[in-house]
Amino acid sequence: MKLITQKICMTKDLGIHGNLFGGILLSWLDEAGAALATEFCHSPNVVTLKIEEMLFKRPVKTGQQIRIYGEIDELGRSSVRLRIEARKYNLYSGEETVVCTTRITFVRIDEDGMPTPIGDTVRKRYLDSKSLEIS
């Protein structure tokens, strides 16, 4: 998985139980996924279509660093599905602990907001990378 971004949990990000609020984490994952999808598609014109089941595995407290990773899971005609993972990073040991996982689908759109095909160059690069994984 590729490191997309890093965040630090601040007091303003907490819910009523003193943990990182799930909605804040969801927005971080969506933003990171969009960054990866736009980079992959070579286009700033992608929108979120679907966020699948969110699995919150561990709480996050104030001051803890979160690293968000992602990878291309599936490529459609005009869509790309990503596997996204948030990990708590321990600054002292370098250890990472998964705190949340999901899959997010983005659609490449044109200027009118309509789905538009992902280019052949992107598709070829994706297929080439998949064939390298199998080898």
C-alpha positions in Angstrom: 0.0 0.0 0.0 1.1 3.5 -0.7 1.3 6.2 2.0 -1.1 9.0 0.9 -1.1 11.4 3.8 -0.6 11.9 7.5 -2.8 13.6 10.1 -2.5 14.4 13.8 -5.6 13.9 16.0 -6.4 17.2 17.6 -8.8 18.1 20.5 -11.2 19.6 17.9 -11.4 16.2 16.2 -12.7 14.3 19.2 -16.2 12.9 19.8 -18.0 12.7 23.2 -16.0 9.7 24.3 -12.6 11.4 23.9 -11.7 9.4 20.8 -11.3 10.6 17.2 -14.8 11.2 15.9 -15.7 8.7 13.2 -17.0 11.4 10.8 -13.7 13.2 11.0 -11.8 10.0 10.1 -14.2 9.3 7.3 -13.5 12.8 5.8 -9.8 12.2 6.1 -10.1 8.8 4.3 -12.3 10.3 1.5 -9.9 13.2 1.0 -6.9 10.8 0.9 -8.7 8.5 -1.5 -9.6 11.4 -3.8 -5.9 12.4 -3.9 -4.9 8.9 -4.9 -7.7 8.5 -7.4 -6.9 11.9 -9.1 -3.2 11.0 -9.3 -4.0 7.5 -10.7 -6.5 8.8 -13.3 -4.3 11.8 -14.3 -7.4 14.0 -13.8 -8.6 16.3 -11.1 -12.2 15.4 -12.1 -13.2 12.5 -9.8 -16.1 12.3 -7.3 -16.9 9.8 -4.6 -19.5 7.3 -5.7 -19.5 4.8 -2.8 -17.9 4.3 0.6 -18.2 0.7 1.6 -18.3 -0.7 5.2 -16.1 1.2 7.6 -14.4 -1.0 10.2 -13.3 1.0 13.2 -10.8 -1.4 14.9 -9.0 0.8 17.5 -9.6 4.2 19.1 -7.4 7.2 18.3 -6.6 9.8 21.0 -5.4 13.4 21.0 -1.9 13.8 19.7 -1.7 10.5 18.0 -0.5 10.5 14.4 -2.6 8.7 11.7 -1.1 7.5 8.4 -3.5 6.8 5.6 -2.5 4.3 3.0 -4.3 3.2 -0.2 -4.0 1.0 -3.3 -6.0 0.4 -6.4 -8.4 -2.5 -5.8 -10.3 -2.5 -9.0 -10.6 -0.5 -12.2 -13.9 0.0 -14.1 -14.7 1.8 -17.3 -15.0 5.2 -15.6 -14.5 4.2 -12.0 -11.7 3.2 -9.7 -12.1 1.4 -6.4 -9.5 1.9 -3.7 -8.7 -0.1 -0.6 -7.9 2.5 2.2 -6.4 1.9 5.6 -5.7 4.3 8.5 -2.9 3.3 10.8 -2.0 4.8 14.2 1.8 5.5 14.1 3.9 5.2 17.3 6.6 7.9 17.1 8.8 6.1 19.6 8.8 2.6 18.2 7.8 3.2 14.6 5.1 0.6 15.0 1.8 1.0 13.1 -1.6 -0.3 14.2 -4.5 -0.5 11.8 -7.4 1.6 13.2 -9.8 1.7 10.2 -10.3 0.0 6.8 -12.7 0.6 4.0 -13.1 0.6 0.2 -14.0 3.8 -1.7 -15.1 4.0 -5.3 -14.5 7.2 -7.3 -15.8 8.0 -10.7 -14.0 10.1 -13.3 -16.3 12.8 -14.6 -16.4 15.4 -17.4 -17.1 19.1 -17.1 -20.8 18.5 -16.9 -20.5 15.9 -14.1 -21.1 12.9 -16.3 -19.0 9.7 -16.1 -16.2 9.7 -18.6 -13.9 6.7 -19.4 -10.6 6.4 -17.8 -7.9 6.8 -20.4 -6.1 3.9 -22.2 -2.7 5.0 -20.9 -4.0 4.7 -17.3 -5.7 1.4 -18.0 -2.5 -0.1 -19.6 -0.4 1.0 -16.7 -2.8 -0.6 -14.3 -2.9 -3.9 -16.2 0.9 -3.9 -16.5 1.2 -3.5 -12.7 -1.2 -6.3 -12.1 0.7 -8.6 -14.4 3.9 -7.8 -12.5 2.2 -8.8 -9.2 1.3 -12.2 -10.7 4.8 -12.9 -11.9 
